[in-house]
């Protein structure tokens, strides 16, 4: 009788552990998909500088608030800073 109870408890704990791992993975994948929707790195106003990430909306840059940003402008070149320096000379 004790063996059956121990076996049942062991299997119950194993199933609960696996269910918990599955839920954590699902939530992690959802969060990753959400974070990949942040458009900042492809925006013209993104500076890639930790002091000022965005020249238009610096407080919401690279956060979930930036999803659907009304000021988003697609980058026109791979290195805007290089083009600006080269055009001055």
Secondary structure, DSSP 8 states (H G I E B T S, - for coil): -HHHHHHHHHHHHHHHHHHHHHHHHHHHHHHHHHHTT--GGGBTTB---SS-SBSS-TTTTTSGGGTT-TT--B-SSS-HHHHHHHHH-
